[in-house]
Amino acid sequence: MENLIADRMSDIPKSFIREMLKIASQPNIISFAGGLPNKDLFPTESLTAATENVFKIYGNDVFQYSNSEGFSKLRAYIAETYSKKNIDIPAKNILITNGAQQGLDLIGKVLLNEGDGVIIEEPGYLGAIQAFSLYNPYFSPVAVSEQGMDLQQLELAISKRTHKLLYAVPNFQNPSGITYSKENRVGLAEIIQKKNIFIVEDDPYGELRFSGSPQPSFKTYIPDKTIMLGSFSKIIVPGFRIGWIAAPDAIFEKLLIAKQASDLHTCNFTQYIIHQYLQDNAIDTHIERVISTYSEQCQCMISSINRFFPKNVQFTQPEGGMFLWVTLPSGISAMDLFDIAVKEKVAFVPGTPFYINDKGDNTLRLNFSSVDTATIETGIKRLGNAMRKLQENQR
Ligand SMILES: Cc1ncc(COP(=O)(O)O)c(C=O)c1O
């Protein structure tokens, strides 16, 4: 039945990570492979209470069809949160989506014809690579480092061909954990300002900062060109699938039509519950708890790396979020390391799937949010052993 499948499905990155996650979830394996928030921090009791209140307040309406834009009170809450950060986005420009992930798909649907240029971070978020790939664009990868996007590479990429969008996760990037500096943001905005390109600023981790200070959104520099993606997945719960697109007028109506065609609207019930939860609870206090836990877990991972990894291994020092990024000496393959690591009962995600063109063979991603500190220490020790074994095998 193979020839029945549409051409657009042919180049989608393989679900190779899913295969790895299967291995990583075997018993006794310590997994740094997933990208999951820490479930012990989910505010289950408060969400239960919010659900009861929702029924008291809205009755049967919670089960009715609704409008495609999303629950008006939730959109107003999101607009108000932006305004507290001096970002001016009216509620009318906010579209509630099935997680930020659906936002990526809708943006691809609305903007991309086959062969259109997309600038993507290298390494970049696999979910974005997958979502945009369905529209068969031309990807121009631009390297990111501890400072942010490589602006020389960006200028070069832009000078070579036209692009419709640039996709960036400027805060605690998935997969690398890096954050764009202010200077880098200003430089990037200046380059984009002169071009006919949208920038998609995907910011699911922005609230989870445990050191350093917040950096300005691209929206403050190039408001008409910036499409923002947000999500409650990392600060409340991912399972409700509530995220949003904050889009300029020039594209909002088109996104709304694409949303309507795709699923009519995001689940009404969970939108009401999230909104009620935000009314009844001090979200800042909850976020502080998440930050303090992740900060401890990240610190534990870094100090364990310093103790147990060979000294020729490099790694990023995130100021927030859920991931850090490891670079092995060149010529050492993270795929080979994966096989040895699984025997040592520890797992991670090799870096290659986060690159277009199969690069990054000597890189890997470690998640620190979903593993407690004692387990992190044991797991990093095992991974250090696996690295030594691999380096010895290669001598
Ligand atoms: C950079 C980035 N964007 C979007 C998402 C998807 O988030 P959501 O749960 O809101 O769909 C993730 C999830 O891991 C992510 O890391």
Ligand as a Chemical Component Dictionary entry (heavy atoms), coordinates in Angstrom:
data_LIG
# 
_chem_comp.id                   LIG 
_chem_comp.type                 NON-POLYMER 
_chem_comp.pdbx_formal_charge   0 
_chem_comp.three_letter_code    LIG 
# 
loop_
_chem_comp_atom.comp_id 
_chem_comp_atom.atom_id 
_chem_comp_atom.alt_atom_id 
_chem_comp_atom.type_symbol 
_chem_comp_atom.charge 
_chem_comp_atom.model_Cartn_x 
_chem_comp_atom.model_Cartn_y 
_chem_comp_atom.model_Cartn_z 
_chem_comp_atom.pdbx_ordinal 
LIG C1 C1 C 0 10.936 24.295 21.829 1  
LIG C2 C2 C 0 9.624  23.608 21.998 2  
LIG N1 N1 N 0 8.560  24.081 21.354 3  
LIG C3 C3 C 0 7.357  23.499 21.485 4  
LIG C4 C4 C 0 7.183  22.385 22.279 5  
LIG C5 C5 C 0 5.823  21.760 22.347 6  
LIG O1 O1 O 0 5.151  22.236 23.463 7  
LIG P1 P1 P 0 3.616  21.981 23.691 8  
LIG O2 O2 O 0 3.482  20.956 24.752 9  
LIG O3 O3 O 0 3.069  23.317 24.103 10 
LIG O4 O4 O 0 3.019  21.539 22.392 11 
LIG C6 C6 C 0 8.262  21.853 22.971 12 
LIG C7 C7 C 0 8.091  20.650 23.803 13 
LIG O5 O5 O 0 8.995  19.982 24.212 14 
LIG C8 C8 C 0 9.524  22.481 22.834 15 
LIG O6 O6 O 0 10.617 22.020 23.458 16 
# 
loop_
_chem_comp_bond.comp_id 
_chem_comp_bond.atom_id_1 
_chem_comp_bond.atom_id_2 
_chem_comp_bond.value_order 
_chem_comp_bond.pdbx_ordinal 
LIG C1 C2 SING 1  
LIG C2 N1 SING 2  
LIG C2 C8 DOUB 3  
LIG N1 C3 DOUB 4  
LIG C3 C4 SING 5  
LIG C4 C5 SING 6  
LIG C4 C6 DOUB 7  
LIG C5 O1 SING 8  
LIG O1 P1 SING 9  
LIG P1 O2 DOUB 10 
LIG P1 O3 SING 11 
LIG P1 O4 SING 12 
LIG C6 C7 SING 13 
LIG C6 C8 SING 14 
LIG C7 O5 DOUB 15 
LIG C8 O6 SING 16 
# 
